[in-house]
Structure formats: C-alpha cells, structure tokens
Amino acid sequence: MITGEQIRAARAILKWTADGLAQKSEIGVATIRRLEAMNGIPTGQARILDAIQRTLEQAGVEFIGTPDHQPGVRLK
C-alpha cells in the first residue's frame, strides 16, 4: 500500500495536478485530495489506492520503502 505522502510526492515529481491524477486514474478529485491529506496509509477502498498507484507507476514513478519504514518515491 502507498501513503498519502507518497501520493502527494509522486504527483509533485510528475508535475501533475490533483485534477490531472483524478482524470488519469478515473478517481474523483475530491477522493484524491482526501487521500493525500491523510498521513500514513489512507483509509479507503484498496481498489482506489491500487488504481492510483498503478496510474503513477505507469507514468514512471517508483514507490520505495514501506509505509512503516522510509516510504518514498523516485522516477524510474
């Protein structure tokens, strides 16, 4: 699972807006913003987090660490 901080960081590294991520992942922008506002693993449906993670990974983001130990992002 990814953290809210990783979602924010991944968007920043790609220079995407929340609206852009919402369109690309087919998840509502309000949901994206709500998940990003949470620290740690966001509460919500796993399928939504998976869709966001897949979208960001397809754009070249690599999620590193674990939610409990040095979570981060980098470009592949």
C-alpha positions as CSV (number, residue, x, y, z in Angstrom):
1,M,0.0,0.0,0.0
2,I,1.1,3.6,-0.6
3,T,0.8,6.5,1.8
4,G,-0.9,9.9,1.4
5,E,2.6,11.5,1.5
6,Q,3.7,9.2,-1.4
7,I,0.7,10.2,-3.5
8,R,1.5,13.9,-3.0
9,A,5.2,13.4,-3.7
10,A,4.5,11.3,-6.8
11,R,2.2,14.0,-8.2
12,A,4.8,16.6,-7.4
13,I,7.6,14.7,-9.1
14,L,5.4,14.3,-12.2
15,K,4.2,17.9,-12.0
16,W,0.6,16.7,-12.1
17,T,-2.3,18.5,-10.5
18,A,-4.8,16.6,-8.4
19,D,-7.3,17.1,-11.3
20,G,-4.8,15.5,-13.7
21,L,-4.3,12.5,-11.5
22,A,-8.0,12.2,-11.0
23,Q,-8.6,12.1,-14.8
24,K,-5.8,9.7,-15.5
25,S,-6.8,7.3,-12.7
26,E,-10.5,7.7,-13.1
27,I,-10.9,8.5,-9.4
28,G,-12.7,11.6,-8.2
29,V,-10.6,14.7,-7.5
30,A,-12.2,15.0,-4.0
31,T,-11.1,11.5,-3.3
32,I,-7.5,12.2,-4.4
33,R,-7.4,15.3,-2.2
34,R,-8.8,13.4,0.8
35,L,-6.3,10.6,0.5
36,E,-3.4,13.0,0.1
37,A,-4.4,14.8,3.3
38,M,-4.0,11.7,5.4
39,N,-0.8,10.7,7.0
40,G,0.3,7.1,6.5
41,I,-1.8,4.6,4.7
42,P,-5.1,6.3,3.8
43,T,-8.3,4.8,4.9
44,G,-10.4,3.8,1.9
45,Q,-11.0,1.1,-0.6
46,A,-7.9,-0.8,-1.6
47,R,-9.1,-0.8,-5.2
48,I,-8.9,3.0,-5.3
49,L,-5.4,3.1,-3.8
50,D,-4.4,0.4,-6.3
51,A,-5.7,2.4,-9.2
52,I,-3.8,5.5,-8.1
53,Q,-0.6,3.5,-7.6
54,R,-0.9,1.8,-11.0
55,T,-1.5,5.2,-12.7
56,L,1.5,6.7,-11.1
57,E,3.7,3.7,-11.8
58,Q,2.7,3.7,-15.4
59,A,3.9,7.3,-15.6
60,G,7.3,6.3,-14.3
61,V,7.1,6.7,-10.5
62,E,8.7,4.0,-8.4
63,F,7.4,3.6,-4.8
64,I,10.3,2.8,-2.4
65,G,10.4,1.7,1.2
66,T,7.4,0.5,3.1
67,P,4.6,2.6,4.7
68,D,6.3,1.9,8.1
69,H,9.9,2.2,7.0
70,Q,11.2,5.1,4.9
71,P,8.4,5.4,2.4
72,G,9.3,7.5,-0.7
73,V,9.1,7.9,-4.4
74,R,11.5,8.3,-7.3
75,L,11.4,8.3,-11.1
76,K,12.4,5.1,-12.8
